[in-house]
Structure formats: structure tokens, C-alpha cells
């Protein structure tokens, strides 16, 4: 907004060479402002790209909301998912996600280390 105001003032109200100086100063301020904002946004997010999608669930642990034998429901990262398991898992048992198949998570009982 300030750039537009500065350009209008430079074009309609200032005589040469002051109009050129105002436009150049405005361009320098704009470049500095954008550079600082780009640096700040990258600094804030740590330069790591955002990780999205179902692949983020692989290896995560969750809790069985009911008995999984072979199907049931689990809560992983606050979300409730349908789950399948080759081994029975009791309600409240910890599970690890191995595969994401559509809207079904294939899980196994979490191994305690």
C-alpha cells in the first residue's frame, strides 16, 4: 500500500529528480521487506518441508479402542481409524502402524523396548 502511495506522489506531485529518488527508495524498501519476510518464514518452520499424507502414520503408535481380532478401531495421533491386525490386540493395547491401505491401518502390537 505504501508503495502505491509513494508511486502516486512521485508521478503526480514531485519534480525530477526527486520522483526518481522516491521510486528507487521505495523499490529498495520493498526488496528488503520481502527478503526479511522470506527469511523469517523459513526460520520459523526450520527449513523442513511439511510432511503430509497417510505415509506420516507409518511407524506411529496408537491405542486400540476395542479388541482387534482381526478388525477394530485405533486412535493414532488423535484420529480414529479402522484397523486390521494379524495378531489379536486387546482394548487399550498399544499398536504400531505398519501399512496404510485406504482408510484402514494395518497394525501390530507395539513391542516394548
Buried (B, 14 or more C-beta within 10 A) or exposed (E): EEEEEBBEBBEEEBEEEEBEEBBEEBEEEEEEEEEEEEEEEEEEEEEEEEEEEBEEBEEEEBBBBBBBEEEBBBBBEEEEBBBBBEEEBEEEBBBBBBEBEEEEBBBBBBEEE
